[in-house]
């Protein structure tokens, strides 16, 4: 590993804090930041906008393959575009959250997005990439691999705060727990694979979680 190149892969379930923590870790490491979940949300928005039947696996895969997707890797500038349309805010809407598993569980769509994610990682030099299968599928040879997890109670509470308290308990349960159950049919992100460090943030605040992730990066990267 050189100072110019550092790849950190972070996986975890919904509401574990992986996006906010990974973004801050990237800032402190002087690295780029890749939110792969935003890529899935963006192509889901694209499918919905185009009227693609989400139950037609072939149609979904085809839509993802031709999607003109741009995602910023600047940790201080969030921007996602599909075919030139800025969808940065739209992809966080509940209607996208409730539909995204139709894309995330499509194996052909996952393969296409994983290919694009690898290209971004390879071109970035220093980068923190987070998602659900980064440590195992997208970047299994990353300099540091981390599973960031938390209890279900903590994850539901955090997602509720993230959405500004606008969602009911039932909605949160559906968006967090039910979505994880669906996505877990095609990728494993609840238990760490061999060589992957686990950081449990259930009883940690934001700064403590960032510090724990940075410590795990330091511990693994020196041996990379």
RASULPE-V805264 format. One record per residue. RES is the residue in one small letter. BURIAL is # if it has 9 or more other C-alpha atoms within 8 Angstrom, else .. Layout:
# RASULPE-V805264
res	burial
RES	BURIAL
RES	BURIAL
This chain:
# RASULPE-V805264
res	burial
x	.
x	.
x	.
x	.
x	.
x	#
x	#
x	#
x	#
x	#
x	#
x	#
x	#
x	#
x	#
x	#
x	#
x	#
x	.
x	.
x	#
x	#
x	#
x	#
x	#
x	#
x	#
x	.
x	.
x	.
x	#
x	#
x	#
x	#
x	#
x	#
x	.
x	#
x	#
x	#
x	#
x	#
x	#
x	#
x	#
x	#
x	#
x	#
x	.
x	.
x	.
x	#
x	.
x	#
x	.
x	.
x	.
x	.
x	#
x	#
x	#
x	.
x	#
x	#
x	.
x	.
x	#
x	.
x	#
x	.
x	#
x	#
x	#
x	.
x	#
x	.
x	.
x	#
x	#
x	#
x	#
x	#
x	.
x	.
x	.
x	.
x	#
x	#
x	.
x	.
x	#
x	#
x	.
x	.
x	.
x	#
x	#
x	#
x	#
x	#
x	#
x	#
x	#
x	#
x	#
x	#
x	.
x	.
x	#
x	#
x	.
x	#
x	#
x	#
x	#
x	.
x	#
x	#
x	.
x	.
x	#
x	.
x	.
x	.
x	#
x	#
x	#
x	#
x	#
x	#
x	#
x	#
x	#
x	#
x	#
x	.
x	.
x	#
x	#
x	#
x	.
x	#
x	#
x	#
x	#
x	#
x	#
x	#
x	#
x	#
x	.
x	.
x	.
x	#
x	#
x	#
x	.
x	#
x	#
x	#
x	.
x	.
x	.
x	.
x	.
x	.
x	#
x	.
x	.
x	.
x	.
x	#
x	#
x	#
x	#
x	#
x	#
x	#
x	#
x	#
x	.
x	#
x	#
x	#
x	.
x	.
x	.
x	#
x	#
x	.
x	.
x	#
x	.
x	.
x	.
x	#
x	#
x	#
x	#
x	#
x	#
x	.
x	.
x	#
x	.
x	.
x	.
x	.
x	#
x	#
x	.
x	#
x	#
x	#
x	.
x	#
x	#
x	.
x	.
x	#
x	#
x	.
x	.
x	.
